Amino acid sequence: MPLTFDSLSHGTIAFGFFNIESDMLLCDRYFLFADDFCRYVGDMAGRAGEPVYKASWTVQVIETAEGIGDLMGAIHGMRFTGFMGELYRRFPFPRLPEEFKQNPEGARTQSLVTEIISRYGNAQEIVVAADPKSMQVELGAYRFSHIQFQELLKYVWRGGYPRWKNEVRPAYVSDMKKQIMLKRIGIFDSIEFLD
């Protein structure tokens, strides 16, 4: 389930997983798979000693609320609109509360999720920059302090809300953490990943 996080540029925004059978993340109107996100962040961590990190990340962008759809309506099986509605028709919210856990094998649905989101969004390159002097991170149009950005990383590590099923993380999440913990400098300074 996406949660609200603070940003420097847009105030409070939604970030996170939004369907337990998909490993796709949203960052307001940006969408990308968690394995790509973790790989990008691992690269950022590997270059943490550089004066400024700058790279292009590929994301799907859905420009309108109608295109994104009604997440809560889809979760409750009442309103299936936009991308969220189509995804929840395919992968409904579980009936039993104990089954509400993020599937660590969610990457298996990527081809289907890619097909669905292509009807609502467009792939775009965004510029991502991390500045160790200002201790800020820019994800395209969104800007975060290093503490705010670290909260996003810790969310992915936990498997968001409701956490990873059986507390099993995908290898790409563990790899991201390893890359970050090798240096823990710049925007990664003092980050802690709790189990």
MILOTOR-179712 format. One line per 8 residues: number of its first residue (from 1); for each residue x, y, z of N, C-alpha, C. Coordinates in nm, 2 decimals, padded with zeros to 4 digits, always signed. Each point is the difference from the previous one (the first is absolute). Layout:
<recs>
NUM = X Y Z X Y Z X Y Z  ... .
</recs>
This chain:
<recs>
1 = +00.08 -00.12 +00.00 -00.08 +00.12 +00.00 +00.09 +00.12 +00.00  -00.03 +00.10 -00.09 +00.08 +00.12 +00.00 -00.02 +00.08 +00.13  +00.10 +00.06 +00.05 -00.02 +00.09 +00.12 +00.04 +00.14 -00.04  -00.03 +00.10 +00.08 +00.03 +00.13 -00.02 +00.14 +00.03 +00.05  +00.08 +00.07 -00.08 +00.13 +00.04 +00.04 +00.02 +00.15 -00.03  +00.09 +00.07 +00.07 +00.02 +00.14 -00.02 +00.11 +00.02 -00.11  -00.02 +00.10 -00.08 +00.10 +00.04 -00.10 +00.02 +00.15 +00.02  +00.12 +00.04 -00.05 +00.03 +00.15 +00.00 -00.08 +00.08 -00.10 .
9 = -00.03 -00.07 -00.11 -00.05 +00.07 -00.12 -00.16 +00.00 -00.01  -00.06 -00.11 +00.05 -00.14 -00.02 -00.02 -00.08 -00.03 +00.13  +00.06 +00.03 +00.11 -00.07 -00.03 +00.12 -00.01 -00.15 +00.02  -00.12 -00.04 +00.05 -00.02 -00.14 +00.02 -00.04 -00.07 -00.12  +00.07 -00.11 -00.04 -00.04 -00.08 -00.12 -00.01 -00.15 +00.04  -00.07 -00.07 -00.09 -00.01 -00.15 +00.02 +00.12 -00.07 -00.06  +00.05 -00.10 +00.07 +00.11 -00.08 -00.05 -00.02 -00.14 +00.05  +00.03 -00.10 -00.09 +00.00 -00.13 +00.05 -00.07 -00.10 -00.10 .
17 = +00.00 -00.13 +00.05 -00.07 -00.11 -00.07 -00.15 +00.03 +00.01  -00.07 -00.05 -00.10 -00.14 +00.03 +00.00 -00.09 -00.13 -00.03  +00.07 -00.11 -00.03 -00.07 -00.12 -00.02 +00.10 -00.11 +00.04  -00.04 -00.09 +00.09 +00.09 -00.10 +00.05 +00.05 -00.10 -00.10  -00.06 -00.02 -00.11 +00.05 -00.09 -00.10 +00.09 +00.07 -00.11  +00.02 +00.12 +00.02 +00.09 +00.08 -00.09 +00.12 +00.06 +00.08  +00.11 +00.00 -00.06 +00.11 +00.07 +00.07 +00.02 +00.15 -00.05  -00.10 +00.05 -00.06 +00.00 +00.14 -00.05 -00.02 +00.10 +00.12 .
25 = +00.08 +00.10 -00.01 -00.01 +00.11 +00.10 -00.05 +00.13 -00.07  -00.07 +00.08 +00.08 -00.04 +00.13 -00.05 +00.07 +00.11 +00.08  +00.03 +00.11 -00.06 +00.05 +00.12 +00.06 -00.09 +00.11 -00.06  -00.11 +00.02 +00.06 -00.10 +00.09 -00.04 -00.05 -00.04 -00.14  +00.05 +00.06 -00.11 -00.04 -00.03 -00.14 +00.10 -00.08 -00.07  +00.12 -00.03 +00.06 +00.10 -00.09 -00.06 -00.02 -00.14 +00.05  +00.02 -00.10 -00.09 -00.01 -00.14 +00.03 +00.12 -00.07 -00.05  +00.06 -00.09 +00.08 +00.11 -00.08 -00.05 +00.00 -00.13 +00.09 .
33 = +00.06 -00.10 -00.06 +00.01 -00.13 +00.07 +00.10 +00.01 +00.11  -00.02 -00.07 +00.11 +00.09 +00.01 +00.12 +00.14 -00.05 -00.04  +00.01 -00.10 -00.08 +00.13 -00.05 -00.04 +00.08 +00.11 -00.07  -00.06 +00.07 -00.09 +00.06 +00.11 -00.06 +00.04 +00.11 +00.10  -00.09 +00.04 +00.08 +00.02 +00.10 +00.11 +00.12 -00.04 +00.08  +00.01 -00.13 +00.05 +00.11 -00.04 +00.08 +00.13 +00.00 -00.08  +00.00 -00.04 -00.12 +00.12 +00.00 -00.08 +00.05 +00.14 -00.02  -00.09 +00.10 -00.03 +00.03 +00.14 -00.01 +00.07 +00.05 +00.13 .
41 = -00.07 -00.03 +00.11 +00.05 +00.05 +00.13 +00.14 -00.07 +00.03  +00.01 -00.12 -00.03 +00.13 -00.07 +00.02 +00.11 +00.07 -00.08  -00.03 +00.04 -00.12 +00.10 +00.07 -00.09 +00.03 +00.14 +00.07  -00.10 +00.07 +00.05 +00.01 +00.12 +00.07 +00.09 -00.02 +00.12  -00.02 -00.10 +00.08 +00.08 -00.03 +00.12 +00.15 -00.03 -00.04  +00.02 -00.07 -00.11 +00.13 -00.03 -00.05 +00.08 +00.12 -00.04  -00.07 +00.11 -00.04 +00.06 +00.12 -00.04 -00.01 +00.11 +00.11  -00.02 -00.04 +00.12 -00.03 +00.10 +00.11 +00.12 +00.08 +00.03 .
49 = +00.12 -00.03 -00.03 +00.11 +00.08 +00.02 +00.02 +00.11 -00.10  -00.07 +00.00 -00.11 +00.01 +00.10 -00.10 -00.06 +00.14 +00.05  +00.05 +00.11 -00.06 -00.05 +00.13 +00.04 -00.15 +00.01 -00.02  -00.05 -00.05 -00.11 -00.15 +00.00 -00.03 -00.03 -00.12 -00.08  -00.10 -00.07 +00.04 -00.05 -00.12 -00.08 -00.11 +00.06 -00.09  +00.01 -00.04 -00.13 -00.10 +00.04 -00.09 -00.02 -00.12 -00.10  -00.12 -00.04 -00.02 -00.03 -00.11 -00.09 -00.14 +00.02 -00.06  -00.04 -00.08 -00.10 -00.13 -00.01 -00.05 -00.07 -00.13 +00.04 .
57 = -00.11 +00.01 +00.05 -00.08 -00.11 +00.04 -00.12 -00.01 -00.09  -00.04 -00.12 -00.04 -00.12 -00.01 -00.09 -00.12 -00.03 +00.10  -00.11 +00.07 -00.02 -00.12 -00.02 +00.08 -00.12 +00.01 -00.09  -00.11 -00.05 +00.04 -00.13 +00.02 -00.06 -00.06 +00.12 +00.06  -00.06 +00.09 -00.07 -00.06 +00.11 +00.05 -00.15 +00.00 -00.04  -00.09 +00.01 +00.10 -00.14 +00.01 -00.03 -00.04 +00.14 +00.05  -00.04 +00.08 -00.10 -00.02 +00.15 +00.02 -00.13 +00.03 +00.08  -00.10 -00.08 -00.01 -00.13 +00.04 +00.06 -00.04 -00.09 +00.11 .
65 = -00.08 +00.05 +00.09 -00.06 -00.08 +00.11 -00.09 -00.11 -00.06  -00.07 +00.03 -00.11 -00.09 -00.09 -00.07 +00.08 -00.12 -00.05  +00.12 +00.03 -00.06 +00.08 -00.10 -00.05 +00.06 -00.09 +00.10  +00.03 +00.06 +00.12 +00.05 -00.08 +00.11 -00.11 -00.09 +00.06  -00.12 +00.06 +00.01 -00.11 -00.08 +00.05 -00.02 +00.02 +00.15  -00.10 -00.07 +00.05 -00.05 +00.01 +00.14 +00.05 -00.12 +00.08  +00.12 +00.02 +00.06 +00.06 -00.12 +00.08 -00.10 -00.05 +00.10  -00.05 +00.08 +00.09 -00.09 -00.04 +00.10 -00.13 -00.07 -00.05 .
73 = -00.05 +00.06 -00.11 -00.12 -00.07 -00.06 +00.03 -00.13 -00.05  +00.12 -00.02 -00.06 +00.05 -00.13 -00.06 +00.02 -00.10 +00.11  +00.07 +00.05 +00.11 +00.03 -00.09 +00.12 -00.13 -00.06 +00.05  -00.11 +00.09 +00.01 -00.12 -00.05 +00.06 -00.09 -00.06 -00.10  +00.05 -00.02 -00.13 -00.08 -00.07 -00.10 -00.12 +00.08 -00.04  +00.00 +00.13 +00.01 -00.12 +00.08 -00.03 +00.01 +00.09 -00.13  +00.13 +00.04 -00.03 +00.02 +00.09 -00.11 +00.13 -00.03 -00.07  -00.01 -00.05 -00.12 +00.12 -00.04 -00.07 +00.02 +00.09 -00.12 .
81 = +00.07 +00.11 +00.04 +00.03 +00.10 -00.11 +00.15 +00.01 -00.02  +00.04 +00.04 -00.11 +00.14 +00.03 -00.04 +00.09 -00.12 +00.02  +00.13 +00.03 +00.02 +00.10 -00.11 +00.01 -00.02 -00.08 +00.13  -00.03 +00.06 +00.11 -00.02 -00.07 +00.12 -00.12 -00.09 -00.01  -00.11 +00.04 -00.06 -00.12 -00.08 -00.01 +00.03 -00.12 -00.09  +00.07 +00.02 -00.11 +00.03 -00.12 -00.09 +00.09 -00.09 +00.07  +00.10 +00.04 +00.08 +00.09 -00.08 +00.07 -00.07 -00.08 +00.11  -00.09 +00.06 +00.07 -00.08 -00.07 +00.10 -00.10 -00.09 -00.05 .
89 = -00.05 +00.02 -00.12 -00.09 -00.10 -00.06 +00.08 -00.13 -00.02  +00.13 +00.01 -00.04 +00.08 -00.11 -00.03 +00.05 -00.07 +00.14  +00.04 +00.09 +00.09 +00.06 -00.05 +00.13 -00.08 +00.07 +00.11  -00.12 -00.06 +00.04 -00.08 +00.06 +00.10 +00.06 +00.00 +00.14  -00.04 +00.10 +00.08 +00.04 +00.00 +00.14 -00.04 -00.13 +00.07  +00.09 -00.05 +00.09 -00.03 -00.13 +00.06 -00.12 +00.01 +00.10  -00.08 -00.11 +00.01 -00.11 +00.00 +00.08 +00.04 -00.01 +00.15  +00.10 -00.07 +00.03 +00.05 -00.02 +00.14 +00.11 +00.10 +00.03 .
97 = -00.02 +00.07 +00.12 +00.10 +00.10 +00.03 +00.15 -00.06 +00.01  +00.01 -00.13 +00.05 +00.13 -00.06 +00.01 +00.07 -00.02 -00.13  -00.08 +00.00 -00.11 +00.06 -00.02 -00.13 +00.05 +00.14 -00.06  -00.02 +00.11 +00.07 +00.04 +00.13 -00.05 +00.15 +00.02 +00.03  +00.08 -00.06 -00.08 +00.15 +00.01 +00.01 +00.06 +00.02 -00.14  +00.10 +00.08 -00.01 +00.07 +00.03 -00.13 +00.07 -00.12 -00.05  -00.03 -00.05 -00.12 +00.05 -00.12 -00.05 +00.15 +00.03 -00.05  +00.09 -00.08 +00.06 +00.14 +00.02 -00.04 +00.03 -00.04 -00.14 .
105 = -00.10 -00.08 -00.06 +00.02 -00.04 -00.14 -00.09 +00.08 -00.09  -00.03 +00.12 +00.04 -00.08 +00.09 -00.08 +00.06 +00.04 -00.14  +00.13 -00.02 -00.01 +00.06 +00.03 -00.13 -00.05 -00.09 -00.11  -00.06 -00.11 +00.04 -00.05 -00.10 -00.10 -00.12 +00.06 -00.08  -00.06 +00.10 +00.05 -00.12 +00.06 -00.07 +00.04 +00.12 -00.09  +00.13 +00.03 -00.01 +00.04 +00.13 -00.06 -00.04 +00.01 -00.15  +00.00 -00.11 -00.08 -00.04 +00.01 -00.14 -00.15 +00.04 -00.01  -00.08 -00.06 +00.09 -00.15 +00.04 +00.00 -00.02 +00.14 +00.04 .
113 = +00.07 +00.04 +00.11 -00.02 +00.13 +00.06 +00.05 +00.11 -00.10  +00.11 -00.03 -00.07 +00.05 +00.09 -00.11 -00.10 +00.01 -00.11  -00.06 -00.11 -00.04 -00.11 +00.01 -00.10 -00.11 +00.09 +00.05  -00.04 -00.02 +00.12 -00.12 +00.08 +00.05 +00.04 +00.15 +00.01  +00.11 +00.03 +00.06 +00.04 +00.14 +00.02 +00.02 +00.07 -00.13  +00.04 -00.07 -00.10 +00.03 +00.07 -00.13 -00.13 +00.06 -00.06  -00.11 -00.05 +00.05 -00.13 +00.06 -00.05 -00.03 +00.14 +00.07  +00.07 +00.03 +00.11 -00.03 +00.11 +00.08 +00.11 +00.10 +00.01 .
121 = +00.12 -00.04 -00.02 +00.12 +00.08 +00.02 +00.10 -00.01 -00.11  +00.10 +00.08 +00.01 +00.11 +00.00 -00.10 +00.13 -00.01 +00.07  +00.09 -00.08 -00.06 +00.14 -00.01 +00.05 +00.07 +00.13 -00.02  +00.07 +00.05 +00.10 +00.07 +00.12 -00.01 +00.14 -00.01 +00.08  +00.09 +00.07 -00.05 +00.13 +00.01 +00.07 -00.01 +00.12 +00.10  +00.04 -00.02 +00.12 +00.00 +00.11 +00.10 +00.15 +00.01 +00.04  +00.04 +00.12 +00.04 +00.13 +00.03 +00.05 -00.01 -00.02 +00.15  +00.10 -00.08 +00.05 +00.01 -00.02 +00.14 +00.13 +00.05 +00.05 .
129 = +00.00 +00.08 +00.10 +00.13 +00.06 +00.05 +00.00 -00.01 +00.15  +00.12 -00.03 +00.05 +00.03 +00.00 +00.15 +00.12 +00.09 +00.03  -00.02 +00.10 +00.08 +00.10 +00.10 +00.03 +00.04 -00.02 +00.15  +00.12 -00.04 +00.02 +00.05 -00.02 +00.14 +00.02 +00.13 +00.08  +00.01 +00.11 -00.07 +00.02 +00.13 +00.07 -00.14 +00.05 +00.05  -00.10 +00.00 -00.08 -00.13 +00.04 +00.04 -00.08 -00.11 +00.07  +00.05 -00.13 -00.01 -00.06 -00.12 +00.06 -00.14 -00.01 -00.05  -00.02 +00.02 -00.14 -00.13 -00.01 -00.06 +00.01 -00.09 -00.12 .
137 = -00.12 -00.06 -00.03 -00.01 -00.09 -00.11 -00.12 +00.05 -00.09  +00.03 +00.00 -00.13 -00.11 +00.04 -00.09 -00.03 -00.13 -00.08  -00.13 -00.03 +00.00 -00.05 -00.11 -00.09 -00.09 +00.07 -00.10  +00.05 +00.04 -00.11 -00.08 +00.07 -00.10 -00.05 +00.13 +00.07  -00.13 +00.02 +00.00 -00.06 +00.12 +00.05 +00.00 +00.00 +00.16  +00.03 -00.11 +00.06 -00.02 -00.01 +00.15 +00.14 +00.02 +00.06  +00.00 +00.07 +00.11 +00.12 +00.03 +00.08 -00.02 -00.04 +00.14  +00.10 -00.07 +00.06 +00.00 -00.05 +00.13 +00.12 +00.03 +00.08 .
145 = -00.01 +00.02 +00.13 +00.12 +00.01 +00.08 +00.06 -00.14 +00.01  +00.12 -00.02 +00.05 +00.06 -00.13 +00.01 -00.08 -00.09 +00.10  -00.05 +00.06 +00.10 -00.08 -00.07 +00.10 -00.14 -00.05 -00.06  -00.06 +00.09 -00.08 -00.13 -00.04 -00.07 +00.03 -00.11 -00.10  +00.11 +00.01 -00.07 +00.03 -00.11 -00.10 +00.03 -00.13 +00.07  +00.07 +00.01 +00.11 +00.03 -00.12 +00.08 -00.12 -00.07 +00.05  -00.11 +00.07 +00.03 -00.12 -00.06 +00.04 -00.06 -00.08 -00.11  +00.01 +00.05 -00.13 -00.05 -00.08 -00.11 +00.08 -00.13 -00.01 .
153 = +00.13 +00.00 +00.02 +00.08 -00.12 -00.01 -00.04 -00.10 +00.11  -00.02 +00.05 +00.12 -00.04 -00.09 +00.11 -00.13 -00.06 -00.02  -00.09 +00.08 -00.07 -00.14 -00.06 -00.03 +00.02 -00.12 -00.10  +00.08 +00.02 -00.10 +00.02 -00.11 -00.09 +00.07 -00.12 +00.07  +00.09 +00.03 +00.08 +00.07 -00.11 +00.08 -00.10 -00.08 +00.08  -00.10 +00.07 +00.07 -00.10 -00.07 +00.08 -00.10 -00.08 -00.08  -00.02 +00.04 -00.13 -00.11 -00.05 -00.08 -00.12 +00.08 +00.02  +00.02 +00.13 +00.04 -00.10 +00.09 +00.01 -00.10 -00.04 +00.12 .
161 = -00.12 +00.05 -00.02 -00.11 -00.05 +00.09 -00.08 -00.09 -00.10  +00.00 -00.12 +00.02 +00.00 -00.09 +00.12 +00.13 -00.08 +00.03  +00.11 +00.03 -00.06 +00.13 -00.07 +00.01 +00.00 -00.12 -00.09  +00.13 -00.05 -00.02 +00.02 -00.11 -00.09 -00.07 -00.13 +00.06  -00.06 -00.08 -00.09 -00.06 -00.12 +00.04 +00.11 -00.10 +00.06  -00.03 -00.05 +00.12 +00.09 -00.08 +00.08 +00.13 +00.06 +00.03  +00.01 +00.14 -00.01 +00.12 +00.07 +00.02 +00.11 -00.04 -00.09  -00.03 -00.04 -00.12 +00.10 -00.04 -00.10 +00.01 +00.12 -00.10 .
169 = +00.11 +00.05 -00.01 +00.03 +00.11 -00.10 +00.05 -00.05 -00.13  -00.03 +00.06 -00.11 +00.06 -00.04 -00.13 +00.15 +00.04 +00.01  +00.08 -00.08 -00.08 +00.14 +00.02 +00.01 +00.04 +00.14 -00.04  -00.08 +00.07 -00.09 +00.04 +00.13 -00.05 -00.01 +00.10 +00.12  -00.09 -00.02 +00.09 -00.01 +00.09 +00.12 +00.12 -00.02 +00.09  +00.04 -00.12 +00.02 +00.12 -00.03 +00.09 +00.12 +00.06 -00.07  +00.01 -00.01 -00.13 +00.12 +00.05 -00.08 +00.00 +00.15 +00.02  -00.11 +00.07 -00.01 -00.01 +00.14 +00.02 +00.06 +00.04 +00.14 .
177 = -00.04 -00.07 +00.10 +00.04 +00.03 +00.13 +00.16 -00.02 +00.01  +00.05 -00.11 -00.06 +00.14 -00.03 +00.01 +00.08 +00.12 -00.06  -00.05 +00.04 -00.12 +00.07 +00.11 -00.07 +00.00 +00.13 +00.09  -00.11 +00.03 +00.06 -00.01 +00.12 +00.08 +00.09 -00.01 +00.12  +00.00 -00.12 +00.07 +00.08 -00.02 +00.12 +00.15 +00.00 -00.02  +00.04 -00.02 -00.12 +00.15 +00.00 -00.03 +00.06 +00.13 +00.03  -00.07 +00.11 -00.02 +00.06 +00.13 +00.02 -00.07 +00.09 +00.10  -00.14 +00.00 +00.00 -00.08 +00.08 +00.09 +00.06 +00.14 +00.01 .
185 = +00.02 +00.07 -00.11 +00.05 +00.13 +00.00 -00.10 +00.09 -00.09  +00.02 +00.13 +00.01 -00.09 +00.09 -00.07 -00.14 -00.02 +00.04  -00.09 -00.01 -00.10 -00.14 -00.01 +00.03 -00.04 -00.13 +00.07  +00.09 -00.10 +00.01 -00.02 -00.12 +00.07 +00.06 +00.00 +00.14  +00.05 +00.11 +00.04 +00.06 +00.02 +00.13 -00.10 -00.04 +00.11  +00.05 -00.09 +00.09 -00.08 -00.03 +00.12 -00.13 -00.09 -00.02  -00.02 -00.04 -00.13 -00.12 -00.08 -00.02 +00.01 -00.13 +00.07  -00.11 -00.05 +00.06 -00.01 -00.13 +00.07 -00.12 -00.07 -00.06 .
193 = +00.02 -00.13 -00.03 -00.10 -00.09 -00.05 -00.04 -00.10 +00.11  -00.12 +00.02 +00.06 -00.04 -00.09 +00.11 -00.09 -00.11 -00.06  +00.02 -00.12 +00.06 -00.09 -00.11 -00.05 -00.13 +00.00 +00.07 .
</recs>
